[in-house]
């Protein structure tokens, strides 16, 4: 018998790192290259201030809603849809 809990799973940066590591080396390079094109994007450890934590939680809810609404296409399909044919050429 399986016991289900109502506890929501929270996505951590460790989870994101593990997910990226599961990608093929080619897709990892392509993802890295796409991220490098985005100016001003970086990861930083959040401050412990209450206002920063509240803002982070609001942003996380927004991202979770976007991910829930997104289709689960492959990386190629998603990048082609978002950026056009230049991704695959």
N, C-alpha and C positions, 0 to 999 in steps of 0.2 A: 504494500500500500504506500502511496506517495502522499506526503504531507506538504501542502502548499501554505506558504505564509503570505501575508499582505505586505511584507517589507519590500520596498522599491529598491531595485539595484541602482546604485549610483555609478556612473561612468567616471573613472579616474584617468589620469594621464598614463598610468601604468597599463590600463586596458587599451588605450589608444595605441601605445607603443607596441603592445603584443599584437594588436590587429595589423599594424603596419608591417611588423616582422613576418606575419603570415603571408603577405603579398610576395609575389615572385620578385627576384632581384630587378628584373626589367621594370616592373610596375613601381617598385620602390624608387628607382632612379627617375622614372617619369613623374611620380608624385613629387619628389624632391625638386625636380626642375620646374614644375608648375608652381610650387610654393615659393621658389626663388623669384619667380616673375612678379609675385605680389609684393609691392613695395610696403615697407612698414609692418610686415607681419613677423611677429616674434613671440616666443614663449618666455614667460617670466613667472617666478614664484609669486603668488599673490601676497599682499600685505595682510596683516592680521586685523586691520581696522574694520569695525562693524559695517561702515558704509561700503567698503570695498567688497565685503562678503555678501551683503545684500545685493549689490550691483551684479556680482558674479552669479548669484543664484537666479536673478532675473534674466541675465543673458543665457544661462544654462537652460532655463525653461523655454526661452525663445528658440534656441538651437534644437532642443529635444522635440519641440513641436514641428520644426522644419524637417528634422530627420524622420519623424513619424509619418509625415505627409509625403516623403520622398519615396520614389520607387527604388527597388534594390537591383539596379542594373550593374553590369560589370564596369570597371574603371573606364575602359575604352568607350562604352556606350554613354556613360555619364559625361565624360569629357567632350565627346563629339557633340552631345546635345547642348552642353553649356558653352563650348567654345567654337563649335563648328568643325568643319573638315580639317582645319589646320592642325588639330591635335593628332590625327592619325597619319598625316603625311610626313 
